[in-house]
Amino acid sequence: MATASFETYIDGRSRIHSWTPRLKLISLVLLMFAFAAIKHLSLVIPMLGVTAMMYALSGLPLSFLLKRLRYPGLFILMVVLVLPFGSGETVLAQWGPLALRQEGLMTMVLVVARFVSILTLGFILLGTTPFLTLLRAMRSLGLPTLLADMTLLTYRYLFETADMLSTMQRSMHLRGFGHRNRWLRLNGRTLSQLAGLLGTLLIRSYERSERVYKAMLLRGYGQLQSSQLAAHQPADRTSLVLTSLCVMAAIGFVITELTFLLK
Amino acid sequence: MHIPDGIVPAQVCLAGYGLTGFFTWYSLRQIDKQGNPGPQIPKASLLTAAFFVASSIYIPIPPASVHLLLNGLLGVVLGYFSFPAIVIGLFFQALIVGHGGLTTLGVNATMMGVPALLSYHIFQLRFLVDRKNPQRPVLLGIFAFLGGFIGLALSALIFMGIVIATVPADFNAGTEQTAIVTLTLMHIPLAILEGGFTAMLVIFLQRVKPELLTGR
């Protein structure tokens, strides 16, 4: 598994950093959905503009975004690269059997622009909000306790479990697993050995969870009264301004898109 | 087999979130009915972490990636907890590796979570077949295979349905049909593989740690 650092938060003092988490979450998610609704090519430039402005406001380094976009970007490129050649009727250029088509090219530009914008907004959210703060904001917006608890616990044990798996894989390898041929030939035996590996991982996680639960009970898990949940942080003026700007931008994009659609 | 951000229209994303909200509510209600969920929460969480780790080894070969999806197995082992587990797993996958996306989280969760719930129910059918001894290895194997097979097959069908209905702008009908048939055929061996793997794993668990399977 890719052991990329999980905590994407980058400390900073920008306006986006100090934006009230609840409002930030609502505004950015709303904007992401408005972007997902864009179908008209002329809205691509404003969309990229808003995204770039938000990123500049967040004060996050450009390298952070580029590093984070690399893998998903590669994936989407592989998905959309067929579009300019397979879809549409207007042929722009022809190389033998390969024809570059206008409609496909336009769809590709649209998909890539939407993808980059939505992802960038997501990274702004994660880069300027510590994970636990984000979870608390989601909790205050009505995320069920069970989901919040499960998310926290999964988060807590994710990397330890990944380490456990890689230790187990290493010991399997040392005992001769996968030595015969580099590309594991898929036969029943290999499959059952892999099933054993995953099964052992599940059993170890299960046994650990029993110990974790006992420890949690001893520390008073399940006794928390709802009134003990942190009171909402009051929103300051900058947060309100940012939120209203985002909401207006989102509504603006949707309305413009609709007018294009109705034309 | 994840749908990334920016590919499907906003209506589909919203519908996905709506369905995910509904199935999460349904799953949580069923969990509540089973009594005190306290001890189950750490179990489900750590197993979610384990599933996440185990399924994050993938090779992206668009439009699908070849790796074990494990959603059928998740349903078989976690029962109603499998739906929240999938939501959480996908959330982390979008955050850590950028696989899937935040706007498409609902679509992806429905695509993998509903088949997982179905796999759970299929696996429970073994109690109907043999009331006296439902934990016989043969029976466990058959129903686990079905669970794993249907988990992947149904997810693949939903995935292809969404991709074909939303992505291509003006592909001609012939190309589209060939693509559908090829992709469907491509997924049959994968579903068999997934089913076989699930069966082997369930039999292994039954031999080594049976309470993991009989918890409910």
Boltz contact constraints between the chains, C-beta under 6 A:
constraints:
  - contact:
      token1: [A, 1]
      token2: [B, 53]
      max_distance: 6.0
  - contact:
      token1: [A, 1]
      token2: [B, 56]
      max_distance: 6.0
  - contact:
      token1: [A, 2]
      token2: [B, 97]
      max_distance: 6.0
  - contact:
      token1: [A, 6]
      token2: [B, 96]
      max_distance: 6.0
  - contact:
      token1: [A, 32]
      token2: [B, 103]
      max_distance: 6.0
  - contact:
      token1: [A, 33]
      token2: [B, 10]
      max_distance: 6.0
  - contact:
      token1: [A, 36]
      token2: [B, 10]
      max_distance: 6.0
  - contact:
      token1: [A, 36]
      token2: [B, 13]
      max_distance: 6.0
  - contact:
      token1: [A, 36]
      token2: [B, 103]
      max_distance: 6.0
  - contact:
      token1: [A, 37]
      token2: [B, 10]
      max_distance: 6.0
  - contact:
      token1: [A, 71]
      token2: [B, 98]
      max_distance: 6.0
  - contact:
      token1: [A, 72]
      token2: [B, 98]
      max_distance: 6.0
  - contact:
      token1: [A, 75]
      token2: [B, 60]
      max_distance: 6.0
  - contact:
      token1: [A, 76]
      token2: [B, 4]
      max_distance: 6.0
  - contact:
      token1: [A, 78]
      token2: [B, 62]
      max_distance: 6.0
  - contact:
      token1: [A, 79]
      token2: [B, 62]
      max_distance: 6.0
  - contact:
      token1: [A, 79]
      token2: [B, 63]
      max_distance: 6.0
  - contact:
      token1: [A, 86]
      token2: [B, 171]
      max_distance: 6.0
  - contact:
      token1: [A, 87]
      token2: [B, 168]
      max_distance: 6.0
  - contact:
      token1: [A, 87]
      token2: [B, 169]
      max_distance: 6.0
  - contact:
      token1: [A, 87]
      token2: [B, 170]
      max_distance: 6.0
  - contact:
      token1: [A, 87]
      token2: [B, 171]
      max_distance: 6.0
  - contact:
      token1: [A, 88]
      token2: [B, 170]
      max_distance: 6.0
  - contact:
      token1: [A, 103]
      token2: [B, 169]
      max_distance: 6.0
  - contact:
      token1: [A, 103]
      token2: [B, 170]
      max_distance: 6.0
  - contact:
      token1: [A, 107]
      token2: [B, 169]
      max_distance: 6.0
  - contact:
      token1: [A, 111]
      token2: [B, 6]
      max_distance: 6.0
  - contact:
      token1: [A, 111]
      token2: [B, 7]
      max_distance: 6.0
  - contact:
      token1: [A, 114]
      token2: [B, 6]
      max_distance: 6.0
  - contact:
      token1: [A, 115]
      token2: [B, 5]
      max_distance: 6.0
  - contact:
      token1: [A, 115]
      token2: [B, 6]
      max_distance: 6.0
  - contact:
      token1: [A, 118]
      token2: [B, 5]
      max_distance: 6.0
  - contact:
      token1: [A, 118]
      token2: [B, 6]
      max_distance: 6.0
  - contact:
      token1: [A, 118]
      token2: [B, 103]
      max_distance: 6.0
  - contact:
      token1: [A, 119]
      token2: [B, 5]
      max_distance: 6.0
  - contact:
      token1: [A, 122]
      token2: [B, 102]
      max_distance: 6.0
  - contact:
      token1: [A, 144]
      token2: [B, 28]
      max_distance: 6.0
  - contact:
      token1: [A, 146]
      token2: [B, 28]
      max_distance: 6.0
  - contact:
      token1: [A, 147]
      token2: [B, 84]
      max_distance: 6.0
  - contact:
      token1: [A, 149]
      token2: [B, 41]
      max_distance: 6.0
  - contact:
      token1: [A, 150]
      token2: [B, 45]
      max_distance: 6.0
  - contact:
      token1: [A, 150]
      token2: [B, 84]
      max_distance: 6.0
  - contact:
      token1: [A, 150]
      token2: [B, 88]
      max_distance: 6.0
  - contact:
      token1: [A, 151]
      token2: [B, 88]
      max_distance: 6.0
  - contact:
      token1: [A, 153]
      token2: [B, 42]
      max_distance: 6.0
  - contact:
      token1: [A, 153]
      token2: [B, 45]
      max_distance: 6.0
  - contact:
      token1: [A, 154]
      token2: [B, 45]
      max_distance: 6.0
  - contact:
      token1: [A, 154]
      token2: [B, 48]
      max_distance: 6.0
  - contact:
      token1: [A, 154]
      token2: [B, 49]
      max_distance: 6.0
  - contact:
      token1: [A, 154]
      token2: [B, 88]
      max_distance: 6.0
  - contact:
      token1: [A, 157]
      token2: [B, 46]
      max_distance: 6.0
  - contact:
      token1: [A, 157]
      token2: [B, 49]
      max_distance: 6.0
  - contact:
      token1: [A, 158]
      token2: [B, 49]
      max_distance: 6.0
  - contact:
      token1: [A, 161]
      token2: [B, 49]
      max_distance: 6.0
  - contact:
      token1: [A, 161]
      token2: [B, 50]
      max_distance: 6.0
  - contact:
      token1: [A, 161]
      token2: [B, 53]
      max_distance: 6.0
  - contact:
      token1: [A, 162]
      token2: [B, 53]
      max_distance: 6.0
  - contact:
      token1: [A, 165]
      token2: [B, 53]
      max_distance: 6.0
  - contact:
      token1: [A, 191]
      token2: [B, 197]
      max_distance: 6.0
  - contact:
      token1: [A, 192]
      token2: [B, 200]
      max_distance: 6.0
  - contact:
      token1: [A, 195]
      token2: [B, 197]
      max_distance: 6.0
  - contact:
      token1: [A, 195]
      token2: [B, 200]
      max_distance: 6.0
  - contact:
      token1: [A, 195]
      token2: [B, 201]
      max_distance: 6.0
  - contact:
      token1: [A, 195]
      token2: [B, 204]
      max_distance: 6.0
  - contact:
      token1: [A, 196]
      token2: [B, 204]
      max_distance: 6.0
  - contact:
      token1: [A, 198]
      token2: [B, 54]
      max_distance: 6.0
  - contact:
      token1: [A, 198]
      token2: [B, 201]
      max_distance: 6.0
  - contact:
      token1: [A, 199]
      token2: [B, 201]
      max_distance: 6.0
  - contact:
      token1: [A, 199]
      token2: [B, 204]
      max_distance: 6.0
  - contact:
      token1: [A, 199]
      token2: [B, 205]
      max_distance: 6.0
  - contact:
      token1: [A, 201]
      token2: [B, 50]
      max_distance: 6.0
  - contact:
      token1: [A, 202]
      token2: [B, 50]
      max_distance: 6.0
  - contact:
      token1: [A, 203]
      token2: [B, 209]
      max_distance: 6.0
  - contact:
      token1: [A, 205]
      token2: [B, 46]
      max_distance: 6.0
  - contact:
      token1: [A, 205]
      token2: [B, 47]
      max_distance: 6.0
  - contact:
      token1: [A, 205]
      token2: [B, 50]
      max_distance: 6.0
  - contact:
      token1: [A, 206]
      token2: [B, 212]
      max_distance: 6.0
  - contact:
      token1: [A, 208]
      token2: [B, 46]
      max_distance: 6.0
  - contact:
      token1: [A, 209]
      token2: [B, 42]
      max_distance: 6.0
  - contact:
      token1: [A, 209]
      token2: [B, 43]
      max_distance: 6.0
  - contact:
      token1: [A, 209]
      token2: [B, 46]
      max_distance: 6.0
  - contact:
      token1: [A, 212]
      token2: [B, 42]
      max_distance: 6.0
  - contact:
      token1: [A, 213]
      token2: [B, 39]
      max_distance: 6.0
  - contact:
      token1: [A, 213]
      token2: [B, 42]
      max_distance: 6.0
  - contact:
      token1: [A, 222]
      token2: [B, 38]
      max_distance: 6.0
